[in-house]
Amino acid sequence: MSSESATREREFQFTPADFEQIRGLIYEHAGISLSDGKVDMVYSRIARRLRANGLNTFQGYLRFLDENPEEWQHFTNSLTTNLTSFFREQHHFPILAERALEVKRKGQNPVTLWSSACSTGEEPYSMAMTMIDAFGTWKPPVKILATDLDTNVVKHAYKGVYPIERVEKLSEEVRKRFFHRGKGAQAGMVRVRPEVRALVSFHPLNLLDDHWPMRGRFDVIFCRNVLIYFDKPTQYRLLARFHPLLRQDGLLFVGHSESLTHVSDLFRLQGKTVYAPLGSQ
């Protein structure tokens, strides 16, 4: 199908200039670098915002965006991809447990962890479950910060409620220990146990904001499957900000398709998609 015929079949006219303008705005605001192949994705997601606001042109929406600062969060949320699962990239979690126990042996208390792109919460809750198992207590000496650009998924994560399908790949033992099954109106859903939820603090955060509110250093930072949405200069700026926030013996976990070879002045490979800040022992 030609682009011309595709345009005719769309509910709203969507020109290459519209796409370029939106691509520039999301890059400037959130550092997300959209490829040429994302035209249909951008159209479908931003078209929802046109309908929600009673608008009939993309240029009208962009003017509306400029005049209504509260719409920026909806715009950003619409273009953010949130793909995650419990214990995704499972090989990371034994390494996390080992590092946390090592930190505790050194007398550093509490162990501080950051899930910097927590999406709907599966990652930080997986971290919390790992800590409960590692320390053998429902109240391990651990604090987990979980942040995400998308305010909608942060709200979802805070609730800790998921369709039962999201936990089907977990073992029965893990499901029974860490989740409560819904009943009645909540049938078909599960809720993370309150002891797990208590270990995690959720907050919205744009990683490209000039100022981050956190203080102190982390023992572990998870930034998995995030860098792929940024170009190399943006990746470097972000990683350069992570570096001083990690303890000297801290670890940075990235996604399976991400490499930090372009920041070899900041991090060295420690294991499979696990990095340590330069200067660590």
N, C-alpha and C positions, 0 to 999 in steps of 0.2 A: 504494500500500500504506500502510495506516495505521501510525502508530508503535506501536500496540498489537499488531498482527499481526506487525510486524517484530521486536518484543521476544520474542514467542512462538517465532519461528523461530530465534532466536539460541541458541547453545550455552550462554551464560551470561546471566543476567539483568543488564540494564544500564539503570539508571534515570536520569532527568534529574539527580537529585542526584549520582549517580556522575560523570556528565559534568562537572557544575559543579565538583565537588571536584578532579577531575583537571585541568580547565582552570585552576583557581586555583593548583594546585601547579606546573604547568609555567610559568605566568606568573611566579610568585614565584621559581622556581629558575633559569629561563633567559630570562625576558623575552618568551617566545613568546606571542602573543595569538591564541588559537584562536577562530574565528568559530562561530556557531551551526550552520553547515553542515558542521562537522568531526566530527559525532557518530559517523558510521559509520567514519571514519578512526581516531578514538580507540578505538572499540570493537575494531576488527580488530587494531590494533597492540598494545594493552595485553592483549587476550585471549591473545596469544602468550606474554606474561609469566606469565599465570595458568597456562597449560599447562606452561611451563618450570619453574614452581615447585610444581606439583601442587596448585594452588588451584582452587576452584570458584565463588568469588564475587568481585566487584570490591571489596566492602568488606573481604573477607579479604585481598585483595592490598594494599589501601591500608594496612591494619594491618601487613602484612608489610613494606611499604615503610618505614613509620615505625620498625620494629624492626630493620631490616637496612640500614644506611647504604650498603653495597656495591651494593644494588639500585638506588640513585638513578641511577647512570650508565646502567644498562640502561633504566630508565624514560625518561630524557632521550633516549638514542639512539633509542628506539622512536618518539618523537614528533618527531624531527628529519627534515626533508625534505632530501634531497641530490640535486639535479638540476643537472648540469653537463656540460660537454663541452670538448674542446680548442679553444682560440681562440674561445670563446664571446664574443659581442659583439666581433667582430673589429676594429672600428674603434678600439678602445682600444689595440691593441698597437703600431701605428706611433707613437702619441703617447707610449707608454711608452718606446719605443726612442729617440725624440727627446729626451725628458727625461733619460734615462740618459746619453746622449752629452754633453748640456749639462752635467750634473753632473761628468762626467769632465773636460771642458774647463776647468772651474773649479778643478780640482785636488782635488776632494773624493773621497776614496778610503777604502773601497769605496763603490759605489752600494748603498744599502740599500732593500730592497723588502719589503713585508709583504702576504701574502695572508691576510686575517683570517678568512675562512670557506672554507677550501681544499677542503672536501668530500673526494672521492676522489683529489684531486691534479692534475686536469687543468689547473686555473687556474695554480698555481705552476709546473708543468712548462712550460706555454705561455709564462709569463713568462721562464723560464730559456732556452727555445729562442729567444725574441725577443732576449735579451741576447747569446747566442752569435752570432746573425746580426748584431746591431748592432755588436758589437766585433770581429767577424771572427776569433774565437778560441774554442777549447773551454774556455778558462779566463779568462773575462772578470772584471774587478774588481768583482764583484757578490756580495752576500749576500742570500739570499731566506729570510725567515721565513714558514712556512706553519702556520696554526693552525686548529683547528676544535673545536667543542663535542663532537662525536660521536667518541668514542675509537675506535670500529670503523672509521670511514672514514679516520681518521688512520693507523691501522695499514695499511689497504689502500693509501693514498697512498704511504706509506714504501716499500712493496715496488715500486711503479711497474709493476705487471703488469696488463694489461687485455685483455678479449676483442678480437679483431681488428676486430670491428664498430665499436668505439669510435674507430678511426682511419680508417675507410673514407672519410670526407668530407675528409680531409687529402690534399694532393697526393702523388703517388707520390714526388716528390723529398723532401718533408718526412718521409714514412714511412721511406724508406730511410736518410736521414741521422740521424734521431733515435730510431729504434726498432729493436730486434732481434726477428725473428720466432721464435716458439717452435717447437721440434721435438720429435718423440716424444710424451711425455706432455704437453708444453706446446704441442702443435700447436693452432692456432686462437687463440693468445694472442700478445701482443707485450709486450716489456719496454722501458721507457725506457732509453736508453743511460746508462751509469754517469757519463759526463761531465755529462749533464743533471742526473741525480740528485744529484751532488756539490754542486750550487749551492744546493740547497734543504735547509733544516732544518725538520723536522716536529715539532710539539708539540701536545698537547691543551690547549685553553684555552676557558673559558667567558667570553665577552666581558662578562658581568655580574659576574664576580668582582671583589671589592673591590681586589685587588692584581694587577697584571700584571707578569710577571717581566722583560720587556724593558727595556733601558736605552738611552739615546741616542735620536736622532731618525731618522725615515725620509724618504727622498726621494719615495717613492710608497707609498700604502696602497690596496689593493683591498678594498672592502667591498661586493661586488656581490650583489644579490638576497638581501640579509639584512634590511635595514631594513623590508621589507614584512611581516615576521613580528612586528614590534614596534609598539606603539602610539606616538603622537607623543611623550609625555613620556619613554619609554624611548629612543626614537630620539635625542632631544635630549641625554640624559645620555651616551649612547654617543658621539655626534659631538663632544660637548664634551671627551671624553677623548681622541679622536683628534687634536683640534686641536693641543695642545701636543706631540704626538709627531711631527708633520710639520715638516720644515724650512720656513723662511719661504717658500722657492720650491718647496715640495713640492706634490704633487697627490694628490687623493683621487678614486678611481674608484668609481662606484656603478652599480647595475643600470639597465636601459633603462626600467623602470617606476617608478623612484625619483626623487624630487625633494627638494632641500634648501632649498626656499623658506622653511620654518619655522625654519631656522637661519641666516638671512641675516646675523646678527650674528657668525657664525663663519666662514662660507664664501661665496665668490662663484663664480658659474658661469664656467668657463674654456673649456668646449667641450661637446660632446654627452655628458651625464652624467659630466663631468669637472669637479672643483671645486678651487679653490685656497684656502688659509686666508687670511682677511682679514689685511692687512698685507703680503702678498707683492707683489712687483714685477710 
